[in-house]
Structure formats: C-alpha cells, structure tokens
Amino acid sequence: MSINKNQVKKVAKLSRISLEDSKLDSLSKDLDSILNFVEELNKVDTKEIEPLSSIVDKKLEPRTDKINDGKIKKEILKNSPNKNEDFFIVPKVVE
C-alpha cells in the first residue's frame, strides 16, 4: 500500500494537525513503511498461538483477607479540625 501526499494531508486535517508542506514527503514514506510492516504482520499464521495475559508463566495465588485497623487511629484523628475521642465531627448534611 502506498500513501501519497494528499492522503497525508487528509489524515492531518482529520486529526487536526498542522503540517508543513516540506514534511509531507518524509511523513508519507514513514506512514508507508508502517503500513507495510502491518501487512507483514497480518501474513503471520497465529491460529495455534494462545493469547497472552502475562509474559510471566505463574498463576496468582489467592491471599487470605486479614482485618487490620492499622493501629494509627490517634495519628489519623489529629489531622481533623473537629473531633471527639474516637470520631471525626462533620457538619450536618441533611436537614
């Protein structure tokens, strides 16, 4: 597949990119080489290749859920402008 200058201008206009006429030749060659590479990739037979979800051949092991309060309640509450012993005090939202 060959990309000409008019096609490059059209793609640039559709993507709202301003192009200088001096760069049209190099861009058309670059796009042409990209499309040729994609055509080569389309020729590769991948029927018996399974898709990858990860490059590491290891399954994730489930972990047990442990409840942990972090034991930092006092440190968190000291950041609040209004608080009582154990809770944040916030303005009433619903009347």
VOPAGU-2260 file (C-alpha; in pm, 1 decimal, decimal comma):
REM VOPAGU-2260
SITE   aa  ch    i         X         Y         Z
SITE  MET   A    0       0,0       0,0       0,0
SITE  SER   A    1     130,2     339,7     -90,9
SITE  ILE   A    2      48,1     664,2      86,8
SITE  ASN   A    3      59,9     981,9    -118,9
SITE  LYS   A    4      79,4    1346,4      -9,1
SITE  ASN   A    5    -293,9    1404,8     -47,4
SITE  GLN   A    6    -373,7    1118,2     187,8
SITE  VAL   A    7    -127,1    1254,8     442,8
SITE  LYS   A    8    -292,0    1596,5     418,5
SITE  LYS   A    9    -634,6    1439,9     465,4
SITE  VAL   A   10    -523,5    1243,9     774,1
SITE  ALA   A   11    -360,2    1555,4     916,7
SITE  LYS   A   12    -677,4    1755,8     860,8
SITE  LEU   A   13    -896,2    1488,8    1021,5
SITE  SER   A   14    -666,2    1471,0    1323,6
SITE  ARG   A   15    -640,6    1849,5    1346,1
SITE  ILE   A   16    -263,8    1852,4    1297,7
SITE  SER   A   17     -97,6    2133,2    1108,9
SITE  LEU   A   18     171,0    2016,1     868,3
SITE  GLU   A   19     428,7    2198,3     666,2
SITE  ASP   A   20     448,5    2101,2     300,7
SITE  SER   A   21     819,8    2029,4     339,5
SITE  LYS   A   22     741,8    1741,3     577,6
SITE  LEU   A   23     482,0    1570,2     359,9
SITE  ASP   A   24     737,0    1356,0     172,6
SITE  SER   A   25     900,7    1217,6     485,0
SITE  LEU   A   26     565,7    1156,8     655,3
SITE  SER   A   27     425,1     974,7     355,8
SITE  LYS   A   28     735,0     749,8     349,4
SITE  ASP   A   29     706,2     686,2     724,8
SITE  LEU   A   30     337,6     601,1     704,3
SITE  ASP   A   31     402,9     381,1     404,7
SITE  SER   A   32     668,4     183,1     592,1
SITE  ILE   A   33     438,9     146,7     895,1
SITE  LEU   A   34     155,6      12,2     680,6
SITE  ASN   A   35     392,6    -227,3     502,5
SITE  PHE   A   36     503,7    -361,0     840,3
SITE  VAL   A   37     141,7    -411,1     945,9
SITE  GLU   A   38      76,3    -600,3     623,1
SITE  GLU   A   39     370,2    -828,4     702,7
SITE  LEU   A   40     230,5    -891,9    1049,8
SITE  ASN   A   41    -106,8    -982,8     900,4
SITE  LYS   A   42      61,5   -1257,7     696,9
SITE  VAL   A   43     192,6   -1436,2    1007,2
SITE  ASP   A   44      -3,1   -1750,2    1096,5
SITE  THR   A   45    -120,4   -1719,5    1457,4
SITE  LYS   A   46    -400,7   -1976,9    1457,1
SITE  GLU   A   47    -235,5   -2209,4    1706,4
SITE  ILE   A   48     -89,7   -1938,8    1929,6
SITE  GLU   A   49    -276,0   -1876,3    2253,9
SITE  PRO   A   50    -322,5   -1516,3    2361,3
SITE  LEU   A   51    -109,5   -1393,2    2649,2
SITE  SER   A   52    -244,1   -1223,8    2955,2
SITE  SER   A   53     102,0   -1200,1    3107,5
SITE  ILE   A   54     455,5   -1278,3    2999,2
SITE  VAL   A   55     523,0   -1448,5    3332,6
SITE  ASP   A   56     418,7   -1813,3    3342,8
SITE  LYS   A   57     294,2   -1804,0    3700,5
SITE  LYS   A   58     -56,1   -1807,7    3843,0
SITE  LEU   A   59    -156,1   -1563,6    4111,7
SITE  GLU   A   60    -201,9   -1726,7    4447,7
SITE  PRO   A   61    -501,5   -1605,2    4645,0
SITE  ARG   A   62    -422,4   -1445,7    4976,0
SITE  THR   A   63    -621,3   -1460,8    5293,7
SITE  ASP   A   64    -803,8   -1145,4    5394,2
SITE  LYS   A   65    -694,6   -1018,2    5732,3
SITE  ILE   A   66    -871,0    -737,4    5911,0
SITE  ASN   A   67    -621,0    -479,7    6027,6
SITE  ASP   A   68    -712,9    -142,4    6171,0
SITE  GLY   A   69    -355,5     -21,7    6136,9
SITE  LYS   A   70    -340,2      88,8    6499,9
SITE  ILE   A   71    -298,4     452,3    6391,1
SITE  LYS   A   72    -637,9     597,1    6489,3
SITE  LYS   A   73    -485,1     875,6    6700,5
SITE  GLU   A   74    -249,9     981,5    6419,2
SITE  ILE   A   75    -539,1     999,0    6174,1
SITE  LEU   A   76    -766,0    1191,0    6411,9
SITE  LYS   A   77    -501,2    1453,1    6485,2
SITE  ASN   A   78    -540,1    1571,9    6121,7
SITE  SER   A   79    -905,1    1660,2    6179,6
SITE  PRO   A   80   -1003,3    2013,7    6279,4
SITE  ASN   A   81   -1307,5    1881,3    6471,8
SITE  LYS   A   82   -1303,3    1552,1    6657,0
SITE  ASN   A   83   -1404,7    1384,6    6976,0
SITE  GLU   A   84   -1228,2    1089,8    7138,3
SITE  ASP   A   85   -1277,4     837,4    6857,9
SITE  PHE   A   86   -1457,2    1006,7    6566,8
SITE  PHE   A   87   -1443,6    1290,0    6317,3
SITE  ILE   A   88   -1701,9    1561,8    6374,9
SITE  VAL   A   89   -1855,9    1687,4    6049,9
SITE  PRO   A   90   -2130,4    1939,4    5977,7
SITE  LYS   A   91   -2483,8    1809,6    5939,7
SITE  VAL   A   92   -2560,2    1747,4    5571,8
SITE  VAL   A   93   -2928,1    1650,0    5568,9
SITE  GLU   A   94   -3179,5    1873,2    5743,0
